[in-house]
Amino acid sequence: MARLRDPHGGCPWDRAQDFRSVAPHTLEEAYEVVDAIERGDIGALRDELGDLLFQVVFHARLAEEQGAFDFAAVTAAICDKLERRHPHVFAGAPGDRATGSQRPDWERLKAAERAASGQAGALAAVPLALPALTRARKLGRRAAAAGFDWPDASGPRARIDEELAEFDQARTSGAGRARVEAELGDLLFSVVNLARHLDLDPETALRGANARFAARFVCVEHLLAARGCSMAGAGPELLDELWAEAKRRNP
């Protein structure tokens, strides 16, 4: 990386980059890691992890050139953080090692770290750049850790019905696009809260739904082609029939 960034003989593209210009590539590489995992392609996962690691090296080199920190400091910081957040493993502290039992302790430790760094409030430092569903889940978790939550999943499930009714009322009353959009956002946020209570990841759930829709849509296209019919030429009844068949073939 130092060679690529060398002002005398380095790569012109690499030399022209800064934190902001590299950030979109970092995000893209993280998504490609997830894609390799979801496809079950272990060879691609190896390659994509290398690409993601390169992004970490790139940012660390940029910081080193500014005299801020280097790659060794990055690795030292995560090692320190892991030891600090796992006292039951590294410091011999008592604690339940069951997977689910660690979250309250983990959240308390992270809250103490935020307070020590001057970040006030339970929702401090939840990144704005996170995908909306992921950020909604994280906001809900932070609020729950502070004591602002339903006792079980029946609360967010009932809220979904309330928000859907408010959305329908806004949509049919001519309240305006901004109001309808706001109510739709509240509805989506409630769905994320239900997912959180069920210990489901909304991003993963929606990616799965996207994949199923795509597979079923392609199936409908093939079924229409076998009938010598186009999507535009098929009526609603035929499309419903073929969609039901596609769902049977792609559950």
N, C-alpha and C positions, 0 to 999 in steps of 0.2 A: 504493500500500500504506500509506503514511503517512496518507493521507486516510481509508482504511478503518479504520485503527487509532486515529484521532483520538478522544480521550475526549469531545470536544465536537462531536457531529454525525457521528461515524463509524458504521460498521455494528456493531450490538450483537453479532452472531455473531462477526465478525472480532476485535472487542475482547476477547471472552471466551476466545480461544484461547491456548494455550501450545505449547511444542515437542512435548510428549507428545500433546496432542490433535490436532495437525496431522500428526504422523508417519504415522498410518494412511492419511491422504489422499495423502501423498507416495508411499507404497508403491503405493497403488491407481493413481495417475496414471502411475507408471513401468510398471506392468503394462499399462495402456491404450496406452501408446506401443508396447510390444512387440506387442500385439494388432493395432494398426494396421499395423505392419510386416509381420506374418505374413499379414494379409489383403490386403496389397499396395495399401492405400488411402492414396495419397499425400496426399489432401486431409485425411483424418482424422489422418494423421501430423502435418501442420502444426498442426492444432488441439490434438492431444494433447501435442505438444512445448510449445506455449504453456501448457497447463495444468500441465505439469511444471515449466516455468520459473517459473510463478507460485508453486509450492511453494518453490522456491529463494528467490525474492524474499520470501516470507512468513517463512521461517526467518531470513533475513538481517535483516529488519526487527525481528523479535523480539529478535535479538541486539543490534542497534543501540540499541534502547530500553534494554537492560541495560548499554550502554556497552562491550560485548564486541568486536564487529566490525560492519562494514556490508557492503553488496553489493559495493562496490568492493574491499574486502579479500578477499572470496570470489573474485572474478575475478582479482585480483593473485596470490592463493595458487595457483590452478590454473595460471596462466601460468608462475609460478616453478617449479612442480612439473614441468610438461611440459618446460621448458628443462633442468632438472636431470636428468631421466630420459632425455633424448635428446641427450647430448653429441655424438653422431655427426652430429647435424643442426644444432644451435645453437652448439656450441662448437668445431666443426671437429675433434673428436677422431676418430682412426682407428676403423674398425669396419665389419663386414659389414652392409650395408643390406638383405640378404634378410630376408623377413618372419620366418621361423622362427628365424633366428640371433639375433634381438634378445632373446628371452625370458631366456636366462641372465643377460645384462647387466642387463635390467630387474629381475629378481629380486634380483640383488646390490645394485643401487641402492636398492630398496625395503627390503631387509634392513638396509642401512646407515642409512637414514632411521629405521627402527624402533629400531635400537640407539641412535641419537643422541637419540631422544625418550624413552629409558628403558624401552622395551618389550622385555623379555628373552624369548628363546626363539623358535624358528622358527614356532610357531603363534600367537604373540602378535597380538592385534588382528584375528583373523578374526571378523567380526561374528556374534554369536549369532542375530541377527534374519534372517539370510539364509535363503532357502528351503533345506530340508535337503539336497536334491541339490546345489545350488550350493555350500553350505558344505562338503559332503563333498569335492567336487572341489577346492575351494580348500585344504582341509586336506591333501589328497593332494599337491597341487602344492607347498605349503610344505614338507612332509616330504621330497618328492623333491629339492627344491632344497638341502635339508640333507644329502642323500646317503642317505636312507632310502626306497628304492624298488626295484622289480624292474628288470632291465636291458631287458626288452621285454614285450610284451603277453601272452606265454605265462604269465608269473607270475600276474597277476591273473585270467587265464582259469582256471588250475588252482585258484586260491583260491575261485572261484565254486563249483566242484564240491565242494570241501571244506566250504564254508559251507552249501551246500545239504544235504549229508549230515548236518551237525550240526543243521540246522533240522529235517530229517525225524526225526532221532533224538529231539530234544526234543519234537516234536509227538506222536510215537507212544508216548513213554515216560511220559506223564503228568507231565512235569517242571513244569508250571504255566504260567500265562499270561505271567508276567514273563519266564521263561526263553525261551519260544517267541518273544516279542516281541523280546528281545535278539538271538536267533539270526537272526530275520528282518532286524533292523537291520544285523547284520554282513554278511548276504547282499547287501542293497541297497548297502552301502558298497563291497563288492567289485565289484559291477556298475559303480558309479561310477568305481572305479579302472581298470577295463577301458576304459570310455569315455574316460577321461583319456589312457590310453596310445594309444588310437586317434585322439586329437585330436577327439573328438566331445563335444558339450555334452549332458549327461544331461537337463537341463531341456528343451532343444529336442527331444531325442529323445522324451521322455515326452509333451510337448505334441502332437507329431505322432501318437503312438500314441493319445492321447486323441481327437484329431480323427478318426482313422481308425475307432476304435471307435464313436464317435457316428454317423458317416456310415453305417457298416455296420449298426448297430442300427436306425437309421431305415429303411434299406433293407429289413431283415427285417420291420419293422412294416408297410411298404407291401406286401411280398410276401404277408404273412399276410392283410392286408385284402383283397387281390385274390382270395384263396381263401375269403374269408368266415370266417376263423378268427381267434381271439384268441391272444395270447401265452400266457395261462394254459391255453388249451385245446389247444395244440400239444404234441405229445410230444417227447421228446429227439431222436429220429431226424429228425423233420421240422425241428426247430430247427437241427440240425447241417447238414442239406441246404440250408436257406435261408441259414445263415451262410456256407457255402461259396460259394453264389451271390452273396451280398453282397460277399464278399472279391474275387470275380472282377470285380464291377462297381466296387468301390472299392479298388483295389490300394494 
